[in-house]
Amino acid sequence: MLFATSALAGEFANYCTNGLSRNTFHQTDCAINELYKGKTYCFSNDGARDSFLFDQDNMIAKATVFYANNAEPEREKISQADALSQINSKTCTLQNKDAGYLIFNGLDLSHCNLENVSFFGAELKGAKLIGANLKGAYLNLARLENADFTNANLTNAIIFQAIFDKTNFKGANLTNARMIGTLGKVDMSGADIHNGRFGLDMGNQPMGQMKFDSVGGNFSGANFENADLNIAAFRFGDLRNANLRGANLYRADLAKADLTGADLTGANLTDADVDDAIFKNVKGLNTVKGFDTVKGKCLDCKVTAAIEADEPVNLVAAKQAAVCKMQAAQLK
């Protein structure tokens, strides 16, 4: 990866200590740092450092465990010519290579092994990566307009503030991937995003609040089970038959989204915006957390058959069901 010359040599290879304690990598130049017990710890912003001061030992312990288990291997910097030579070969591999800022516009990399590659700031406009192995890839600030990641393996990939436009992730494996940015009408239909980390993390955002934001995106049939989607925006999105079991949708923007047939069992919708969102045949609505705090009026948000049959439910679920019934009544 390419970064500015470090101001200091800190612990954890200058990754933000706060971010590591939250199971997330964010490289810094260590300009914001704190000296503790003779060691320098780096932070992505002042807020992350302030949090460190409350409980240094606990944060360091968590960061140490995560870094030890997930530290990335060294990446070898390659030239544009070397990269093109690999792509033109039958045994193409850019595994563990640093291809930062190189240009791959319109090229077919589908046959390449791209595991743990760094495409930091690289141009991949119109590139084909269909079914490619991109496990652990690093695509921060990459140009991904019209790029095709259909059925690609992006497990544990980090895609932070890339430039998207008509980017295709249909059927891709984004398990445990970290993604933040403005995606527009992205296609993630049928993608596996369970345990995905698409939620806001202020402690890991040096430039202020940046979030997962898609207007009119296609997420039909996607698997978001146990994904972190807090404050994520799916306005006008297609979430039909999506699996959102256990997903964290705290303050998420679901306005005018279509969740027909989606499974919300155990999801957290505290303070989410569901105005004009279609909840027809949604599963597990009686188990949703924070449904009594949602904003706006959802459409067809009926309780499950289990509630209507008067089967036993806890008090919170009963309250949520009552709110949903009231909203439905107001729409008649």
C-alpha positions in Angstrom: 0.0 0.0 0.0 1.1 3.5 -0.7 1.0 6.1 2.0 2.8 9.3 2.9 6.1 9.1 4.7 5.5 8.3 8.3 5.9 11.0 10.8 6.7 8.4 13.5 7.2 4.6 13.6 4.4 3.5 15.9 3.2 0.2 17.2 1.1 -2.1 14.9 2.9 -0.9 11.8 1.2 2.5 12.2 -2.3 1.1 12.0 -4.9 3.0 14.1 -4.9 1.3 17.6 -8.5 2.2 18.1 -9.5 0.7 14.8 -7.6 -2.5 15.5 -9.4 -2.8 18.9 -12.6 -2.7 16.9 -11.4 -5.4 14.5 -10.7 -3.0 11.6 -7.5 -2.0 9.8 -6.9 1.7 9.0 -3.4 2.8 8.1 -2.2 6.2 9.4 1.0 8.3 9.1 1.1 8.4 12.9 0.8 12.2 13.0 -1.8 11.7 15.7 -0.2 9.6 18.4 0.1 8.9 22.0 3.2 7.7 24.0 2.2 5.1 26.6 4.7 3.0 28.7 7.5 3.9 26.3 5.7 2.9 23.1 4.0 5.1 20.4 0.5 4.3 19.4 -1.0 5.8 16.3 -4.6 7.0 15.6 -6.6 8.1 12.6 -8.1 11.1 14.3 -8.3 13.0 17.6 -11.5 11.2 18.7 -9.8 7.8 18.3 -6.9 9.0 20.5 -9.2 10.4 23.1 -11.0 7.0 23.4 -7.6 5.4 23.9 -6.9 7.7 27.0 -9.9 6.3 28.8 -8.6 2.7 29.0 -5.2 2.2 27.3 -4.5 -1.3 28.5 -7.8 -2.7 27.4 -7.6 -1.1 24.0 -4.0 -2.2 23.5 -4.9 -5.8 24.5 -7.8 -6.0 22.0 -5.7 -4.4 19.3 -2.8 -6.8 20.0 -5.0 -9.9 19.6 -6.7 -8.7 16.4 -3.4 -7.6 14.8 -1.7 -10.8 15.6 -4.4 -12.9 14.1 -5.1 -10.7 11.1 -2.0 -8.7 10.2 -1.5 -8.6 6.5 1.6 -10.1 4.8 4.0 -7.8 3.2 3.1 -6.7 -0.3 5.7 -6.4 -3.0 5.5 -3.2 -5.2 5.2 -4.0 -8.9 5.4 -1.8 -12.0 2.8 -1.2 -14.6 4.8 -3.3 -17.0 5.2 -6.2 -14.6 1.4 -6.1 -13.9 0.5 -6.2 -17.6 3.0 -9.0 -18.2 1.2 -11.1 -15.6 -2.3 -10.3 -16.9 -1.2 -11.4 -20.4 0.0 -14.7 -19.1 -2.1 -17.9 -18.5 -0.8 -18.2 -15.0 -1.5 -14.6 -13.9 -1.0 -13.9 -10.3 -0.8 -10.6 -8.4 -1.1 -12.3 -5.1 0.5 -10.2 -2.3 1.4 -7.5 -4.8 1.2 -3.8 -4.3 -0.5 -2.5 -7.5 -1.3 0.8 -6.0 -2.2 3.6 -8.5 -1.6 1.4 -11.5 -4.1 1.4 -14.5 -6.2 -1.6 -15.4 -9.0 0.1 -17.3 -11.0 -2.3 -19.5 -8.7 -5.3 -18.8 -9.8 -8.8 -18.1 -8.3 -10.0 -14.8 -10.8 -12.8 -14.2 -8.2 -15.5 -14.6 -5.8 -13.9 -12.2 -5.1 -14.8 -8.6 -5.6 -11.4 -6.8 -5.6 -12.6 -3.2 -4.4 -9.9 -0.9 -3.5 -7.6 -3.7 -3.5 -3.8 -3.0 -5.3 -1.8 -5.6 -5.0 1.4 -3.5 -5.9 4.3 -5.8 -5.7 2.0 -8.9 -7.9 2.5 -12.0 -10.2 -0.5 -12.7 -12.8 1.2 -14.8 -14.6 -1.3 -16.9 -12.3 -4.1 -15.8 -13.6 -7.7 -15.7 -12.9 -9.6 -12.5 -15.6 -12.2 -12.9 -15.1 -15.0 -10.5 -11.7 -13.7 -9.5 -10.0 -14.5 -6.2 -9.8 -11.2 -4.3 -9.7 -12.5 -0.8 -8.3 -9.9 1.5 -7.9 -7.4 -1.3 -7.4 -3.7 -0.6 -9.3 -1.4 -2.9 -9.4 1.9 -1.0 -9.8 4.9 -3.3 -9.8 2.7 -6.4 -11.7 3.7 -9.5 -14.4 1.0 -10.0 -16.8 2.5 -12.5 -18.4 -0.2 -14.6 -16.1 -2.8 -13.1 -17.6 -6.4 -13.1 -17.0 -8.4 -9.9 -19.7 -11.0 -10.7 -19.2 -14.1 -8.5 -15.8 -12.8 -7.3 -14.5 -13.8 -3.9 -14.0 -10.6 -1.9 -14.0 -12.3 1.5 -12.3 -9.9 4.0 -11.7 -7.3 1.3 -11.5 -3.7 2.3 -13.2 -1.2 -0.1 -13.1 2.2 1.5 -14.2 5.3 -0.4 -13.7 3.8 -3.8 -15.3 5.5 -6.8 -18.4 3.4 -7.9 -20.7 3.8 -10.8 -22.7 0.9 -12.2 -20.3 -1.5 -10.4 -21.5 -5.1 -10.5 -21.1 -7.3 -7.5 -23.8 -9.8 -8.5 -23.4 -13.1 -6.7 -20.1 -12.0 -5.2 -18.8 -13.3 -1.9 -18.4 -10.3 0.4 -18.3 -12.2 3.7 -16.7 -10.1 6.4 -15.8 -7.4 3.8 -15.5 -3.8 4.9 -17.2 -1.4 2.5 -17.8 2.3 2.8 -18.7 4.7 0.0 -21.3 6.2 -2.3 -22.4 3.3 -4.5 -25.4 4.6 -6.4 -27.3 1.9 -8.4 -24.8 -0.9 -7.5 -25.8 -4.5 -8.3 -25.3 -6.8 -5.3 -28.2 -9.1 -6.1 -27.6 -12.6 -4.7 -24.3 -11.6 -3.1 -23.2 -13.2 0.2 -22.5 -10.4 2.6 -23.0 -12.2 5.9 -21.0 -10.6 8.7 -20.3 -7.7 6.3 -18.9 -4.5 7.8 -20.8 -1.8 6.0 -21.7 0.2 9.0 -20.4 3.6 10.2 -17.3 3.6 12.3 -16.4 7.1 13.4 -13.3 5.9 15.2 -11.9 4.8 11.9 -12.8 7.7 9.7 -10.2 10.5 9.6 -12.2 12.7 7.2 -15.4 12.6 9.2 -18.7 10.7 8.7 -18.6 8.5 5.6 -21.0 5.7 5.2 -22.3 3.0 2.9 -24.8 4.9 0.7 -26.7 3.4 -2.2 -29.7 5.0 -3.9 -31.7 2.5 -6.0 -29.2 -0.3 -5.6 -30.2 -3.9 -6.3 -29.7 -6.2 -3.3 -32.4 -8.7 -4.0 -31.7 -12.1 -2.6 -28.5 -10.9 -0.9 -27.4 -12.5 2.3 -26.8 -9.8 5.0 -27.1 -12.1 8.0 -25.4 -10.6 11.0 -24.0 -7.8 8.9 -23.3 -4.4 10.4 -25.3 -1.9 8.4 -25.7 0.9 11.0 -26.6 4.2 9.4 -26.2 2.6 5.9 -28.5 4.0 3.2 -30.6 1.8 1.0 -33.1 4.5 -0.2 -35.2 3.2 -3.1 -33.2 0.0 -2.9 -34.4 -3.5 -4.0 -34.1 -5.7 -0.9 -36.7 -8.3 -2.0 -36.1 -11.7 -0.4 -32.9 -10.4 1.2 -31.7 -12.2 4.3 -31.3 -9.6 7.0 -31.4 -11.9 10.0 -29.6 -10.4 12.9 -28.4 -7.5 10.9 -27.7 -4.2 12.6 -29.8 -1.5 10.8 -29.5 1.1 13.5 -30.6 4.5 12.0 -30.4 2.9 8.5 -32.2 4.7 5.7 -34.7 2.3 4.2 -37.1 5.0 2.8 -39.0 3.8 -0.2 -37.0 0.5 -0.3 -38.7 -2.7 -1.3 -38.3 -5.4 1.3 -40.9 -7.8 0.0 -40.3 -11.3 1.3 -37.2 -10.2 3.2 -36.2 -12.0 6.5 -35.7 -9.5 9.4 -35.6 -12.0 12.2 -33.7 -10.6 15.1 -32.6 -7.5 13.1 -32.1 -4.1 14.8 -34.1 -1.3 13.3 -33.7 1.2 16.1 -34.4 4.7 14.7 -34.3 3.5 11.1 -36.2 5.4 8.5 -38.8 3.1 6.9 -41.0 5.8 5.3 -42.9 4.3 2.3 -40.7 1.1 2.6 -42.6 -2.0 1.4 -42.7 -4.7 4.1 -45.0 -7.1 2.3 -44.6 -10.7 3.5 -41.6 -9.7 5.6 -40.5 -12.6 7.9 -39.7 -12.2 11.6 -41.2 -8.7 12.0 -42.3 -9.7 15.6 -38.7 -10.3 16.6 -37.2 -7.0 15.2 -35.5 -4.9 17.8 -36.4 -1.2 18.1 -39.3 -1.4 15.7 -41.3 1.0 18.0 -38.7 3.7 17.3 -38.6 3.7 13.5 -39.4 6.8 11.6 -42.0 7.1 8.9 -44.7 4.7 7.8 -43.9 1.4 6.2 -46.3 -0.2 3.7 -47.8 -3.6 4.2 -45.9 -4.0 7.4 -48.1 -6.8 8.8 -47.1 -9.0 11.8 -46.1 -12.6 11.2 -48.6 -15.4 11.2 -47.3 -16.6 14.5 -48.4 -13.3 16.1 -51.8 -13.3 14.5 -52.3 -16.8 15.8 -51.8 -15.5 19.3 -48.7 -17.7 19.9 -46.6 -16.6 22.9 -44.3 -13.6 22.4 -42.2 -11.5 24.8 -43.4 -8.0 25.8 -41.0 -6.2 23.5 -42.1 -8.2 20.4 -45.8 -7.6 21.3 -45.2 -3.9 21.5 -43.4 -3.9 18.1 -46.3 -5.9 16.6 -48.8 -3.4 18.0 -46.9 -0.5 16.4 -46.8 -2.3 13.1 -50.6 -2.9 13.2 -51.2 0.7 14.1 -49.1 1.9 11.1 -50.9 -0.5 8.8 -54.3 0.8 10.1 -53.2 4.4 9.4 -52.6 3.5 5.8 -56.1 2.2 5.2 
